[in-house]
Amino acid sequence: MLDLGRTFLQVVERSSRAPALLDADVRLDYGQWAAQIGRLVVGLRSMGLGRGDHLLVVLQNRWQMATLHWACQFLGVVVTPLNWRAKPEEIEYCALDAQARAIVFEPASAQAVACSEAAQRLPRIGLSGAEGASARFEDLLEMGPAELVPQASADDLSLMLYTSGTTGRPKGVPRRHRQERAAALAHVAQNLYRRGERTLGVMPLYHTMGVRSLLAMALIDGLFVCMPRFHSEDALDCIERECISCLYLVPTLYHDMLGCQERQPRELASVRKVGFAGAPMPDALLQRVQAVFRPELFVNHYGSSEVYTFTVDQDAVRKAGSAGRSGINTRIRVVRLDAASPHQLAAVREEGQIIADLAGDEAFEGYWNRPEADAKALREGWYFTGDTGYFDEDGDLFVTGRVDDMIISGGENISPVDIESILSLHPGVEEVAVAGVKDDRWGQRVVAFVKRKQAVEAQALDEHCVHSDLANFKRPREYVFVREIPKSPVGKILRRKLSAGEFEAD
């Protein structure tokens, strides 16, 4: 299989004048972008970076971030991106864990970098006048032109993503060029992308969804439009102005954009392919996305940093809640919740843990320096995801939550997702999250945390559940009205914060 450097050369040789990268007033075709990447390769090499070294990157989705990603692929450097909002202790831990050889940052992340002792011992490449830099990114681009010659093989490491670390230290997920290329090819195939697609590069490039969009565009001579920070108005303006043809976002961003679109409509007819991942999309939001975009393809993609694709449903509204079936590079199973082996399969409609075959082309091989995490998640050639779900009679997968999010009330296992989908259909509900709260009698009680769209009381929501097909034992025993639902930087609901009382009541 080709490495990613040679993959980029394909598009340069094939379509050098095709639009490639857009960020505000920076607009490059593939030939121009290749020249920028070549200069950056020379600059990084001048700092002593080479094959197998880790480069810590703490940037927003700027053109510089996208260019660094590709430069590392040519140089054989392992790009190791972090959330640009990372705290000093996170930067400290990851710099030491990855044995980083240098760090790249910008003004928004400069203070956190300055407060990390490990980062201060590294060469520090700053963008846009960031304080505390020992080298300027802009200077690296002035080192002189160079022919792009790939230094990496398909078996070399391409990047290392860090998991969110919501329940402990973040885990490094190293991924090889061949695994990344396979995942990008699958993304193109499963989303039916055509040559010359245009996508909104808003999902962060420290997240698997953002990386996948970046690589996929290069495979199809497409345009990657950078959005350093997400703002609904800016995103909608960009879709209209740049004729964006495909979107790949978390449900939260669709929710925010649609609210803005309802207040001030834009022309969105250029969007023909819509995809989402990262979290289930509530039924009400599915219906709104379908009504506003009317896409020819509406994809629910379920995966992870470790194994990019688990399942895909190319008609997300066909069967609400369905994550579809195995992707083209993957095999999956659902095993019993207490299973120690990948062979202890759950029955049809029995909720269990979702697992994936590590022999798949997109699958990682184990965590970075974390043998205890490997022992927990990797068993007999299968990856135990920590996600819960079940297969229905048609063989479609339904993802119901996380093993850690499972509510055990009165001896019953209750997943939050079904409850959230039903409550989302009430006209008074803007957003909802369900979590378990400690209870002396039941162990945990089911509590719905609701952000209201309009005036609504708990009794009305309870009556809505009573008249739905929700089993009585799953009905919330309490409704709490909140100003905001706490979420991670990529839009995942942080139920542990709700359970711990970390919210602002409305």
N, C-alpha and C positions, 0 to 999 in steps of 0.2 A: 504494500500500500504506500502511496505517496505520503511524505511528511507535509506539514502545513506550509512550509516555505515554498516548496515546489507547487503546492496547491495554489498559492497566491500567484506564482509565476504563470500558471495556466491562464488566469483571467487577464493578466497583463499582456500576454502573447496573443490572446484571443480577441480582447476588446479594450485596447489601451485607452481609447477615448470615451469609454462609457463612464457616466457619472458614478463616482465611488463613495465619496465622503463629503458630508455637509455639516458645518457647525458655524452658525451665524454668518460671518463674512468669509469664512474659509470654505471654498468649494473646489474639490479636486477630482479629476478623472483618475482612472487606474494608473495611467502612465505617470502622472504627476505625483500620485500618492506613492508609487514605487520609488520614485526619486527621493521623496522625504524619508521613507523607511530606510533606504540605503544610506542616507546621511546619518540617520540616527544609529544605525548599526555601527558605523565607524565611530561615532561619539561614545557609544556604550563600550565598545571594544577599547577605546583609549583610556577608559576608567578601569580597565582590567577585568571586565566582565566577559565570561566565556561559557562554553558548553557545560551544562549541569549546574551553574550558579543560580541561586534564587535572587530575584529582584523584587523587593517589596514595593508595592505601588498603592498609594493612598490618594486616589483622584476621583473626581466626578467623571461623568460620561462626556469628556471633552475629546476633541480631535486628537489631542496629544495622547490620551489614554488608549484610543483605538490604534494609533500609530505605534505606541510602545508595545502593545500586544503583538502586533505583526512583526516588529523588529526583533522581539525575543524569539519568535518562531524561526526566523532566519539564523539568528546567532546561536541558537541552542540553549538560551537562557530560560529558566523556568519562571515565567511571570507569576507572581504571587500577590494577587490584589486583595485589598482590605476595604471595608466600608470607609468612605471618606469622613464619616462621623465617628470613627473608632476612638475610643478613649486611650489615654496614655498606657494604661495597663494592658490593653489588648494589643497595641503596637509592640509593647515590650515583650509580651509572651510570644507573639507570632515571629518577631525578629529573631528571637533566640531559638524558638522551635524549628524554624525553617533554615536557621544558620544563614540568614540573608547576607549578601555581599554588598548591597547598596539599597537605598530607599528613595523613592520619588514621591513628592508631595506638592501641595499648592497652598495658597493662603488660608483656605478653609480648614486645612488639616495641620497647619504649621505649629499651632500651640500644642497639640497632642504629641507631635513628633518631638518638639522641644522638651517635653516633660518625660520622654522615654530615654533612659540611660543607654539602653542597647542601640537605639536609633542614633544617638549622638556619637557613638563610636564608629558609625558607618559613613561612607561617602553619601552625602545628602543632596539629591538633585531637586532643585526647586523650580516651580513654574511661576510665571507672572509676578516676579519680585517677591516670592515667599521668603519670609525672614528665617534665618537659621540655615540657609543652604550653603553647602561648600562648593557647589557647581550649579550653573544655570542651564536649564533644559534648552533654552534658546541657543546657547553656545554649542551644545552637542550637535545641533543641526547645521552648524557652520564648519564642520570638520572637513567638508569636501565630499564630492560625489563618489559613489562606489557601486560597482556592479553587484547586484543581489545574487549571492552565491549561498545556497542553504548549507548550514553547518551541522544540522541535526538529521537524524534518521527517524523513521516512523516509530521506532521503539524507544526513542528518547522521551523524557518528560516534557510536556508542553506547558502545563500550568499546574498550580496547586491552589484550589479553592479552600477556604476555611468555612466550615459549617457555622451556623449562627451561634451555637453555644448557649442556647436558652436554658439548658439544664446542667451546665458545667463548662469546663474549658472547651474552647472551640477545637474541632478536629480537622487536621489537614487532609485534604482529599487530592492526592497526586494523580494526574491523568496524562497518559502518553499521547503523542501525536496521532497515532492510529486510532485511539479511542475517541479523541476529539473529532477527527475527520469522519469517523463512522457516525458519530452523533449528529454532526452537521449534515451529512448526506441523508440520514434518516429524517432530520427536521425538514429538509427540502422535499423529500418524497411524501412524508406524512401530511404536509401542509399544501401539497400540489403547487409548489412555487414554480413560476416560469422565469425565463431569462428576463432580466431587467426589472424585477420587482423593486419596490421602494418601501423601506420599513422605518418605523420610528424607533430610534435607538435610545429608549428611555429606561428599559430595565438595566440595572447597574451591571457594569462589567466585572464586578466582584461576585456576581451571581450567575449560575449556570444558564438562566434564560437569556441574559444579556450577551454572554459569550456566544451562545448558539445563534442568536440573530446576527452578530457580527460575522461569524464564519460562514453562515448560510448565504449571506449576501455575496460574498466573494465567490462562492461556488456557482452562482447564477448570474454573475456580472451585474449585481444589484447595487442599489444606493443605500448606505447606512447614514441616517440623519441623526446626529448627536443631539441629545437633550441633557445638559449637565444636571439640571434639576427639573422635576416634574411640576408643571403648573397646568391645570386643566385648560385654561384659556390659551396658553401658548401651544399646548399639544394640538388642540382643535385648529388653531390658526395654521400650524405647520402642516397638518393633514390636508387642509384646504389648499394652501399655497403651493406645497410641493407634490401634490397629487399622490399621497401615500397610498400604496395598494394593499399592504398587509400589516396587521397589528398582532403583536404577541406580548400580552400583558397579564398581570395578576388581576383578579376580579376587582380589587379595591380601586384600581386606576380607571377601569371601565365605569364603575359606580360614580366616581368623581367627574369624569368627562361627561357622562350622560346628564348629570345634574346641571352642568354648565351649558350643555347643548340645549337643554330645555329652556334655559333662561335667554340664551342668545344663539339661535341656530346658525350653523355653518353648512357649507356644501361638502358632504362627506361621500359622495357617490363614487369617488376613486377607490375607496376601500372595498375590496372584493373578498378578502380572506381575513378572517378573525380567529385568533387562537388565544387560549388562556391556560394558565398553569399556576402552580404555587399554592393553590387552595381551591376547595370546591366553590362553584358559583351558585348562589341561591337561586331558586326557581324564578323569583320575581325579576332578578337581574338578568337571567337568561332571556326572559321574554322581552325585556327592555332593549337589550343589545340587539336581539333579532329584529325588533321593530324599527330601531333607528338606523342600523347599518344595512339590513337586508342582504347579508353577505352570500356569495355563492358557496362558501365553505366556512363552517363554524366548528372549530376544533377544540375539544377538551383534551389537553395533554397532561398526563400524570407521570411524573418522574422524580428524579432527585439529582443532587450533585454527584453521588456515587455511581449511579447507573442512569444515564440521562433519560432514557425512555423506559417506562414500565408499560403503560397502555396508552392507546389513542382512540378517541371517538370522533370521527370526521363529521358527525351531524349531532352537535351537542344538544339540540332541542328535541331530537327524536325520542329520547328517553331520559327525562330530567334526572340528573344525579349520576348517570352512567359515565364511567371513565373509559368505557369501551373494552377493547381487547389488546392483547400483547402487540407491542411495536414490532417492526420488521427485524430488529436485531435482538429481541428479548424473549425469554420464556418466564412466565410468572405462575405462582401457585398461591392458594390461601390455605394456611395450616391452622390447626387449633390454637387458641390463645395460649395454652400451656405447653405447646409443642416444643420438644427439644431437638427434633429431627425434621428435615424437609419432607419426609415421607408421611408425616402425620396430618393428612389432609382434612380440612373441614368439609362438611356436607354442603350441598347447594343451599344458599340462604343462611348458612350458619356463619356468624361473624367470627373472624379469626385474624391472624396476622398475615400480611401480604409479604411474599418473598420473591426474589428474582434470581435467575440463573447467572452465576458469575462467568460462565463461558461465553456470554453474549459479547458482541463486538464493542459495545459501548461501556461495558462494566469496568470499574476500577479493580484493583487487586488487593487493596487494604489501606488502612489509614497510616498517616505519617507518624512514626514514633509512638504509636498507641496500641501496643499488643493487647491490652485489656479491652479496648474497643473492638479490635478484630475478633477476640475470643467471644464477645457478646453477639456481634452482628454477622460473622462469617462462619457458616456451619456446612460442612460436607459439600462445598462448592456452591452454596446458595447464600444470598445476602438477605438477612432478616431486616426488613425496612423499619420496623417499629410502627408502621401504619396498620390500621384495622380496616377490614372490609369483607365483602362476600361476593360470590358469583351468583347470578340469578339463573333461571332455567335456560336462558338463551346463551349462557356463557359470557355475559357482560359483567364487568367488574364494577362494584359500587364501593367507593372509598368512604369510610364513615368517621375517620379521625385518627388520632394517635393512641397507641397503647397507653401512654401516660395521661391522655385526656379522657380515657374511659371513666365514666361515672358509675360507681357501684353503689346502688341504692336499694336497701332491703334485700340484698343478695342478687339483684338483677344487674346485668351489664347493659349500660345505656350509652349510646354514642350521641354526641351533640348535633351532628350534621343534619340528620333527618328533622329534628326539632327546629333547627334554624331555618331550614328550607320552608317549612310550613308557616312559621311565624313571619318570614320575609314576604309572604303573599298578602298579609294584612295591609290595607292602605295606610294605616297609621304608623307603620314601621319603616324607618329609614335604613337602619342596620340592626342586626341582632347577633349576639354571641351567647352560647349556652355553656355553663360550666358547673362542676360539682362543688358544693360548699359543705364543709364539715357539719354533721348533724348527729346529736347524741343518740337519737333513736334509729335513724336510717343508715348511719355511717356517712353517707353523703346525700344531700337533697339536690334536686335538679333546679337550677336557678337560671332564668333568662334575663340577660342584660340587654336593654333595648334603648337605642337612640331613636327618638320619635321624629316622624315626618310631620305629624299634625297631632292635635290633642287626642289622646287615647289613654284609657285606664286599664289596669291589670285585669279587671273583670271581663272587659271586651276581648282582650287577648286570650284569656282562658276559654271563653266561649268559642272563639275561633278554633282553638285546639280541640275542644270537645266535639265540634262538628266536622273535624277533619278525620282522616284515617289513622291518626296517631294513636298508638296504644295508650290506654289510660295510665299505665305505670310510668310512661315516658313524659307525661305532661309536666311542665314546670310547676313546682310547688310555691314558687315565688317569682315575682317580676320586679326587676330593679331598673329604674330609668336613669340613664347616664348621658353625659354630654358628648363623650366620644368612646368608641370601642378601642382599647389599646391594641396596637399592631406593631409588628417588627418593621424594619426599614423596607422590606419587600412585600409588605401587606398581609402577612400571616397574623391571624388573631392570637393574641397572647392570653390564653385562658388562665394560665397560672396567676397572672396579675389580677384578674377578676376574682378568682378563688381566694386570693390573699387580701382582697379589699382595696387594691391599688387602682382606684378609679374615682372620677368626680361625678357625684350624683347630680341629676337634673331636677 
